[in-house]
Amino acid sequence: GAGSDLQIYHDGTNNYISSETGALIIRAQADDNDVVINSDNGTGGTVNYFRADGSSGSAMLYNYGSTKLATTSTGIDVTGTATMDGLTVDGDAVINLSSTTGTTLGQKGGLELFASSTTLGNGGELTWQSGAGTTETWAGISGYIVSNGASGSKGHLLFGTKELDADTELTERVRISNNGDVSFYEPTGTTPKLFWDASAESLGIGQGVFSSTQALNLKGEGIAIKNDK
């Protein structure tokens, strides 16, 4: 081409490789060879910042020589924390906060969302986190989740050994304990006023406790009881 199509020069301060016409292509023609970009490591040496691996087909980005993002035949691998303005997942999503594979949902911080054939949230949201500095694990759900069980006949929301609390306005309304007890709270969310004791098979209403072997007595104006049997 013309003499100025590709320019390689030094301006007294910096060095330049400039393509004035067309694309600038950096090519490693030999089989299995790499294209590597090195730069300062902060201590006077140099480390990798980018590598195009001809033997694996991967492109890798580094931070001071430490791999942070690498392409694979199925997608990408990210090492560290990904911070982004937004995220769109088209397909299944698996978030596993433990290095152990096959972790049961609700244990070791594992969370799996399979939304390829269901509607997740429909404009709502699902959040899962561990309380800072505690062993508490909780899930917050806004909108709704449709999830088929293994048999395809029912949905599941699994919490492992944890209890399930339903709160509104940061006030506890319903609690399902891991032993099967169920509590319904008064307006302040302090004391359960309707309580099912799973082990005793008894129901407590207000201050009273009723079992299947006890009579139920009701007192008050305007109470109507109908027994067809």
N, C-alpha and C positions, 0 to 999 in steps of 0.2 A: 504493500500500500504506500500511501504518501509518507514522507519522512516524519510527520508528527502524529501518525495514527497511534503509536505506542511510545510513551515517553518514560524513561527511567532516569531520574536525576536527583541531585542534592541541592537544596537552596541555601546552604550555609548553616541551617539549623536542623532540618528534617530531611528524610529520604522518601522519595515518592516512586510508585509504579502507577502510571496513569494511562488508562485506555481512552483515547480521544474519539475513537470510532468503534462501535460495536461493543460486545461484551468482553469482559476480562476473564479469561478461563485459566485456572491453575490446574494442571493435569499431572498425575503420576501414571505414566503409560505402562510401566512394567507390572506383571501380574502380582497381586497380593501386596503391593506397596501402598504406603500411606501418604496422605498429605497432612502435614503437621504445622501448626502455628504456635510458636513459642513467644513468651514475653517474660518480663522481669518477675521474679518470685518475691520481691520485697526485701530481700537480704543480699542482693548483689548477684544472684544466680538467675537462671531461667528455668521455667517449667511450661508444661503444655497448657494452652488455652483452648485449642480446638484440634481435633484429629478426625480425618476421614479414613476409616480402617478398610483397606482394600481386601483384606482376607476374610472379614466378617460382614462387610456391608454396612457397618454401623457408623454413625456420625456422633461424636462425643464432644460435649462442652465441659470445661473444667473451671474450677475456682482455685487458683494457685496450685494447679496440678492435681486437684482432687476432683474426680468425676462427679458431676451433679446431674447431667442429663445425657442419656444415650438412646439412640433409636434402635429398635429391634425389628425382627421380621413380623411381629404382631402389634407393635405400637412403640411406646417409649418407656424407659425406666427412669424414675426421678429419685435421687438420693437427697434427703434433707426435707425442708419445709417449702411447699409451693405456695406463694402468695400471689393472688390474682384479683382483678377487679370483678370477675364473674366466671361462672363455670357452667357449661352445657354438656350433659352426658347423654349421648344418643345410644342407648343400649343398657346392658347390665352394669351395675356398679358394685364393687366389693371394697369395703374399707375395713382393714384388719389392723388393729393397733397392737397386736401381739405378733411376735415372730413365730409362734406356734401355729401350724396349719391345722385345719379341721376344728378350730375352737368353737365351742357351743355359743350360740348367740346370747349375749348378756354376761358372758364370762370373759375376764381378761381384757375388757374394753372392746371386744370384737363387735363389728356391726356390718351386716350384709343387707344390701338392698337389691332385689331382683325385680326390676320394673319393666321388663321388655314386653310383657303381655298384660300388665295391669296399669291402672292410673295411680300415680303416687302424688298424693296431696291435692291434685287438681287445683293448683294455685295456693295450697297451704304449704307447710314446711315440716320437716322432721329434723330434730336436733338430738344429739347424743353426746354426753360429756361426763367426765368424772369431776366431782366437786374438788376444788383446789385445796390441797392439804388434808383431804379426808379420804375415806374409803368408799364414800357414797357414790353410787352411779345412778343416774336418772335419765329419763327420756322425756322430751317435750314434743307434743304433737299438735299441730294446728292444721285444720282441714280434715281430710280423712285418708285412711290407707286401706286398700283392698288387697288382701293377701290370701292365697289359697293354701290350705294345709297339705300335708303329704298325700292324704287320701283324696284331695280335691273337693272336699265337702264342707270345710270349715276354715276359718281364719285363725291365725295365731299371733299373739303378742307375748313373747317370752322374756322373762326377767331373771331366769336362773334362781339363785338363792335370795334375790332382792325382793322387797315389797313393792307394791304398785300404789302410788298415791295419785289422786285426781284433785287438783287445786284450781280454784278460780280466784282472781284478784289476790294472788299470793297467800290464799287461805285454804287450808286443807278441808276438803269436803267428803272424800271417800278414801278409805285405805283397805287394800287387800293384802294381808300379810302372807308370808311364804308358808305358813302352816294352815292356811285356809280360812282364818278369821277375817270377817268383813266388818268394818266400822263406818257408820254414817254420822257425820258431825253436825253439831248445832252451828248457828250462824258465825260464831267467832272462830270456829275451827279448833277449839281447845279440847272439848269433851265429846266423845261419841254418845249419841242419844239412842241410836239403833245399832245393836251389836250382835253379830252372829258368831257364837263360839263353836268352831268346827269340831274340836275334840269332844266337847260335852254335848254337842247337837242341841244347843239351847239358844234361844233368841232373847235378847234383852231390849226392852223398850223403856226409855227414860231411866227410872231407877229400878224397874222390875226385870226379872229374868224368867223366861218361860221355856219349858221343855215339852217334848211330845207327850209326856205322861202327866202333865199338869193341866188343870182347867184354866181357861182364860176368862177373867172377869173384867168387864168394861163398866165404867161409871161416868155419867155425864148427861147433860140435856141433849135431846135430839138424836140419840144413838139408836139406830135400827139394825137388828141382826136378823138375817134370813138364813134358814137351814132347810134346804130341800130334802134332806135325808132324815 
